[in-house]
Each structure stands twice: as C-alpha cells, then as structure tokens.
Amino acid sequence: MWDIEIVQHNISNSTLKILKHHYGGLAFRGRDLWVKNKTGQKNNCFLQEDFKIITNTSDSRVVSNHTIVEWINMYGTILGKNAI
C-alpha cells in the first residue's frame, strides 16, 4: 500500500500556463499476466476477466480510466494465486 502526494511548483519568474492534455498525473501498470493478446500484435490486447480495478468512485476499470480518484484497488489472479 502506498500513499502518494504529488505537488508541483513553478520555480521560474515566468508565468506557467498548463494546458489541458490527455496525458498527465500518475500511471502504473499491473502484472503482464493480466493481459491476453488477441492476435499477437502488441497493441491489440484485452484484460483477463480475473483482473479487477475498483476506486472510490467506480467499480469499473473503463469508467475509472482518466479520472481523479482518492484511492484505487487493483487485484486479480496470478498463476492461480490471489494478488492484491
């Protein structure tokens, strides 16, 4: 379990304007065994059914993606054992 807080400060004398962008924040990935490859192509993957993500706002990985949440729980099965 981690409790992470990220704070950013402009250390220059210039005004910093941050534009809305698709990427940002903090990201991480789960175990590679939680991904199945449909066609052998790197970008054509889907998640195993025994892999789950829940947050304080949703119990869906798709709904939670690209949202700001207070906590996240990623869990599933790896080689027949529970991984939390």
N, C-alpha and C positions, 0 to 999 in steps of 0.2 A: 504494500500500500504506500502510495506517495501523496503528499500534499504539496502541490507546486503552485507558486505565485510568480507571475512574470510582470515586471514593471519596466517601462521604457521611458527614458528622459532624453529630451533634446539637449545636447551638451554644446551646441554651437550658438553663435549670436544671431543666426538667421532663423526666420520663421520656418517651422517644419509643417508641411501640409501633407497629411496622409490621405490618399485617395482610396476609395472602396476598391477592393481587389478580391478576386475569387479565392486566392490562397492567403494563408496567414494563420496566426495562432500557433497552436501546438498540435502536432500529429504524431501518431505512433502506429505500429502495425502489430498484429497478433502473429501467432505461430504459422509457418508456411503450410503445415499440415491441415490448417483450417480452410485452405483454398484448393478447389479442384479445377483442373484445366479442361475445358470442353474440347478443344481442337488441337492442342499442342502449341498454340500461339500464346505468347506471353500476356497479351492484353485482353484475352477472351476467357476470363476466369469467372467463377461464381463461388460463393461461400458454402461450405458444408452446412447441412441442416443442424448439426450438433454444436455449432458455434453461435453464440448469442452476445448481443450488446444491449444493455439497458442503461438509462440515465435517469436523472431526477425528473425529466420532462417526458420521456417516452420509453416504450419497451421495443422499439423498432430501430434497427441499425440504419435503415434507409431514411426514416423520419429524423433521426438524430444527427445525421451527417451534416456538417457545416453549420451547426448550431452552437450557441454558447450555453454550457451546462455547468452545474455545480459539482456533479460527480458522475462517474461512469463505471460500469462493471462489465468487463469483458471476460467471458468464460466459455468453456467447451470441453471436448474430449480430445486427448492426445494419446495415441497408442493405447486406447482402451481405459485410460485413467482420467479422472476429472482434473481439469486445470482451471484454477480460479485466480 
